[in-house]
């Protein structure tokens, strides 16, 4: 049974607040925000926010939110636990 869940998510990119839509986080439970990493590729305008949860008993996962030029594009979730 999940113990924690996200209720909203907003990032600030170059001073602009970007709300991440609920469909990108509403089914992600027990997030481990301490493991969150941000990668920026200035040459392409892509930014990636990587979140890995280590709570395997609760259904661990790794996910990435993808942004392009300051706008949310999509997410990728891997639940293989490999």
Secondary structure as GFF3:
##gff-version 3
##sequence-region A 1 82
A	DSSP	beta_strand	10	13	.	.	.	ID=ss1
A	DSSP	beta_strand	16	19	.	.	.	ID=ss2
A	DSSP	three_ten_helix	22	24	.	.	.	ID=ss3
A	DSSP	three_ten_helix	33	35	.	.	.	ID=ss4
A	DSSP	beta_strand	37	41	.	.	.	ID=ss5
A	DSSP	beta_strand	46	52	.	.	.	ID=ss6
A	DSSP	three_ten_helix	56	58	.	.	.	ID=ss7
A	DSSP	beta_strand	62	68	.	.	.	ID=ss8
A	DSSP	beta_strand	71	78	.	.	.	ID=ss9
###
